[in-house]
Amino acid sequence: MASTALTLSHLPRTSAALKRPLRRTSVPWWRAFWRRARTPLVCDRCARAMTDFMPVAGERVCIRCVASARLPLAQPELAGAAAVLRTLLLEADLEWRAQRDRPFVDERRLEAILAAADVVLWWITPSNLRRPDATALDECTTLQALAAFDRVWSLRSARHRCLCNIFAAWRGSQAKAQRYAELAEVDRRYAAWIEASSAR
């Protein structure tokens, strides 16, 4: 009676695969990792050893320095940028409503609004979180983009104002409030010092 057990002869594809020599990879991933770990990289900012880095302005920066390099904007600039963004969002909504029922949509103004908003958003984003083409954005280049919008387009929500004026007004108001708060803090500390001196 013939045996019914499965042998390699019953599975020609399997037997052919088992007879083929195993292909060897050039360098296993763990060898490449340990070779990299044996030659440690050094962060250009904190001089600590690192296994991986991020190139920032020609420097090799470790992840700890990237995470701690959060540089928020000063309050007056942030207030002006927020006011400009609110105005641009309102303008985009008004433009969309004006173009909604027209058979031929002119998207040039809406594209200009979104481009200006994109510049402001990337400017208020911390520099370590920006995309490469937005790393050099500063207040001067942002104001140039807003002025370029003002030269071509007028605002529907504020016909007698422009984006640069809105930015300057909110920035000045916030800077004045900040100065008043600093003076109030100086007055409070001076009053506390006078009270402590007179109690002696």
GIJO-V164000 format. One record per residue. N is the residue number from 1. SS is DSSP state (H for helix, E for strand, C for the rest). PSI is psi as a letter, one per 20 degrees, with the letter a starting at -180 (none if undefined). D_FIRST is the distance of its C-alpha to the first C-alpha in whole Angstrom. Layout:
N:SS:PSI:D_FIRST + N:SS:PSI:D_FIRST
This chain:
1:C:p:0 + 2:C:q:4 + 3:C:p:6 + 4:C:j:9 + 5:C:q:12 + 6:C:p:15 + 7:C:r:16 + 8:H:h:19 + 9:H:h:18 + 10:H:i:17 + 11:C:n:21 + 12:H:h:23 + 13:H:g:26 + 14:H:g:26 + 15:H:h:24 + 16:H:h:28 + 17:H:h:30 + 18:H:h:29 + 19:H:h:29 + 20:C:q:33 + 21:C:q:35 + 22:C:p:37 + 23:C:p:41 + 24:C:p:43 + 25:C:q:46 + 26:C:g:50 + 27:C:o:51 + 28:C:q:50 + 29:H:h:52 + 30:H:h:52 + 31:H:g:54 + 32:H:h:56 + 33:H:g:57 + 34:H:h:58 + 35:H:h:60 + 36:H:h:62 + 37:H:h:62 + 38:H:h:63 + 39:C:n:66 + 40:C:q:68 + 41:E:q:70 + 42:E:p:73 + 43:C:p:75 + 44:C:i:78 + 45:C:g:80 + 46:C:i:79 + 47:C:k:78 + 48:C:q:75 + 49:E:q:71 + 50:E:q:69 + 51:C:i:65 + 52:C:q:66 + 53:C:r:69 + 54:E:p:71 + 55:E:p:74 + 56:E:o:77 + 57:C:l:80 + 58:C:i:79 + 59:E:q:78 + 60:E:o:74 + 61:E:p:74 + 62:C:r:72 + 63:H:h:71 + 64:H:g:73 + 65:H:h:76 + 66:H:g:75 + 67:H:h:74 + 68:H:i:78 + 69:C:l:80 + 70:C:o:81 + 71:C:n:84 + 72:C:q:85 + 73:C:q:88 + 74:C:q:92 + 75:H:g:93 + 76:H:g:95 + 77:H:h:93 + 78:H:h:90 + 79:H:g:92 + 80:H:g:94 + 81:H:h:90 + 82:H:h:89 + 83:H:h:92 + 84:H:g:91 + 85:H:h:87 + 86:H:g:89 + 87:H:g:91 + 88:H:h:88 + 89:H:h:86 + 90:H:h:89 + 91:H:g:90 + 92:H:h:86 + 93:H:g:86 + 94:H:h:89 + 95:H:g:88 + 96:H:g:85 + 97:H:h:87 + 98:H:h:89 + 99:H:i:87 + 100:C:g:85 + 101:C:j:86 + 102:C:q:87 + 103:C:h:85 + 104:C:o:85 + 105:C:p:85 + 106:C:o:86 + 107:C:j:84 + 108:H:g:86 + 109:H:g:88 + 110:H:h:85 + 111:H:h:83 + 112:H:h:87 + 113:H:g:87 + 114:H:h:83 + 115:H:g:83 + 116:H:g:86 + 117:H:h:85 + 118:H:g:82 + 119:H:g:84 + 120:H:g:86 + 121:H:g:82 + 122:H:h:81 + 123:H:g:85 + 124:H:i:84 + 125:C:p:81 + 126:C:q:81 + 127:H:h:80 + 128:H:i:77 + 129:H:j:75 + 130:C:q:77 + 131:C:r:75 + 132:H:h:76 + 133:H:i:78 + 134:H:j:80 + 135:C:h:81 + 136:C:j:84 + 137:C:p:86 + 138:C:a:89 + 139:H:h:92 + 140:H:g:93 + 141:H:h:91 + 142:H:g:90 + 143:H:h:94 + 144:H:g:94 + 145:H:h:91 + 146:H:h:92 + 147:H:h:96 + 148:H:h:94 + 149:H:g:93 + 150:H:h:96 + 151:H:h:98 + 152:H:h:96 + 153:C:q:95 + 154:C:q:97 + 155:C:p:96 + 156:C:h:96 + 157:C:h:96 + 158:C:n:99 + 159:C:h:101 + 160:C:j:103 + 161:C:r:101 + 162:C:r:98 + 163:H:h:95 + 164:H:h:97 + 165:H:h:100 + 166:H:g:98 + 167:H:g:96 + 168:H:h:99 + 169:H:g:101 + 170:H:h:98 + 171:H:g:98 + 172:H:g:101 + 173:H:g:101 + 174:H:h:98 + 175:H:h:100 + 176:H:g:103 + 177:H:h:101 + 178:H:g:100 + 179:H:g:103 + 180:H:h:105 + 181:H:h:102 + 182:H:g:102 + 183:H:h:106 + 184:H:h:106 + 185:H:h:103 + 186:H:g:106 + 187:H:h:109 + 188:H:g:107 + 189:H:h:106 + 190:H:g:110 + 191:H:h:111 + 192:H:h:109 + 193:H:g:110 + 194:H:g:114 + 195:H:g:113 + 196:H:h:112 + 197:H:h:115 + 198:H:h:117 + 199:C:i:116 + 200:C:none:116
